[in-house]
Amino acid sequence: MDLQKPTPPPQYPEGCLAVAVRIPVRIVVLVLVVPVRMAWDALVVVGRFLYGSVLRPVGRALAWLGWAVFVWPLRALWRWVLVPVAGALGWLGYVLLVVPLRWLYTYVLTPIGRALARIARGIGAGLERLYARVLAPVGRGIAWLFKGVGFLLAAAGAGVYAAVAWLARYLLVVPARWLYDRVLAPVGRALARVVGAVVTAIGVVLYWTARVLLVLPALALWRWVLVPLGRALAVVAREVGDALGHAWRIAGRLSRAVGRALATLFRWIFVEPLRWMYRTVLTPVGHVLRDVVLRPAAQAARAAGRVVRQTLAAARATVRQTRADIRRMLFGEPRQPVAADHREPSGRETRTLGSSTTALTKD
């Protein structure tokens, strides 16, 4: 059924070694792990503070400095120097190399190549005729001659080969086969049986010697010494691992409790008095200083600034007027420009759309 509770895994009874090792090991490991965990938590806090307050701003400053010192100059060099220079060099190479080479290929090399191709075709046609009319018949005659000579030599060689093969068969092969079947094969079988029996006996002796001297002691050592010792070490290692995990968790809780206590103590010893002093003493004093000293000083400074600006403006106007008077005394009054009348003349001389200035149509 799906609604039934799952069956828990079977719990095997623990041995006396695990029970005897667990408590001392956990106590020793807890004593050893608590300072390490507290030091680790302190290092983590210091590392986070350094990362947030020092390393990240320094990294951003270094990144901006690297951008300003390396990336932006290289980008400007690439965009405003290398790309235009490369474009100019490409255009120059096209004008100085590609265009002359194309002209040389089109108007010099191509006609020369076509002329050489025609000459080569004429020479090939002459050689083809020479081959068809002279060389081919001569070659056929020489081949027919060599074919006849080769046929004669092949017939003579076949006869010699047959004679030599018959002599080798009855002088070498037949005696060697008889010697192998009647002498060597029986002797080899007998020697193989003797050697096999000797090797088998030696192997059996060596097997039992190695079994008695090596295998049985090693098996006893494994079964009665190494296996129990390994089980005991496995129990101790498992308990030590569990104790390390348990001690690490307890040390973490202790470290958090100690950290919170230190933070609370630091807050009540330093932060809260400083906050009370800021709210109760420094803020009213700052307001009084602002209202009594800073604001009147700022108003006086602004008034003094206005007076200074007005004085400087009056001085500039006086200097300007004095300079104009001196120029007028030395060079006289400046000549006034005459206003030009750009309007059309009035009266009889006025031009209209209905009149004309020609001699034929003039009134």
Stockholm file with secondary structure:
# STOCKHOLM 1.0

chainA/1-363         MDLQKPTPPPQYPEGCLAVAVRIPVRIVVLVLVVPVRMAWDALVVVGRFLYGSVLRPVGRALAWLGWAVFVWPLRALWRWVLVPVAGALGWLGYVLLVVPLRWLYTYVLTPIGRALARIARGIGAGLERLYARVLAPVGRGIAWLFKGVGFLLAAAGAGVYAAVAWLARYLLVVPARWLYDRVLAPVGRALARVVGAVVTAIGVVLYWTARVLLVLPALALWRWVLVPLGRALAVVAREVGDALGHAWRIAGRLSRAVGRALATLFRWIFVEPLRWMYRTVLTPVGHVLRDVVLRPAAQAARAAGRVVRQTLAAARATVRQTRADIRRMLFGEPRQPVAADHREPSGRETRTLGSSTTALTKD
#=GR chainA/1-363 SS CTTSCCCCCCCCCCCHHHHHHHHHHHHHHHHHHHHHHHHHHHHHHHHHHHIIIIIHHHHHHHHHHHIIIIIHHHHHHIIIIIHHHHHHHHHHHIIIIIHHHHHHIIIIIHHHHHHHHHHHHHHHHHHHHHIIIIIHHHHHHHHHHHHHHHHHHHHHHHHHHHHHHHHHIIIIIHHHHHHIIIIIHHHHHHHHHHHHHHHHHHHHHHHHHHIIIIIHHHHHHIIIIIHHHHHHHHHHHHHHHHHHHHHHHHHHHHHHHHHHHHHHHHIIIIIHHHHHHIIIIIHHHHHHHIIIIIHHHHHHHHHHHHHHHHHHHHHHHHHHHHHHHHHHHHHCSCCCCCCCCCSCCCGGGCCCTTCCCSTTTCC
#=GC SS_cons         CTTSCCCCCCCCCCCHHHHHHHHHHHHHHHHHHHHHHHHHHHHHHHHHHHIIIIIHHHHHHHHHHHIIIIIHHHHHHIIIIIHHHHHHHHHHHIIIIIHHHHHHIIIIIHHHHHHHHHHHHHHHHHHHHHIIIIIHHHHHHHHHHHHHHHHHHHHHHHHHHHHHHHHHIIIIIHHHHHHIIIIIHHHHHHHHHHHHHHHHHHHHHHHHHHIIIIIHHHHHHIIIIIHHHHHHHHHHHHHHHHHHHHHHHHHHHHHHHHHHHHHHHHIIIIIHHHHHHIIIIIHHHHHHHIIIIIHHHHHHHHHHHHHHHHHHHHHHHHHHHHHHHHHHHHHCSCCCCCCCCCSCCCGGGCCCTTCCCSTTTCC
//
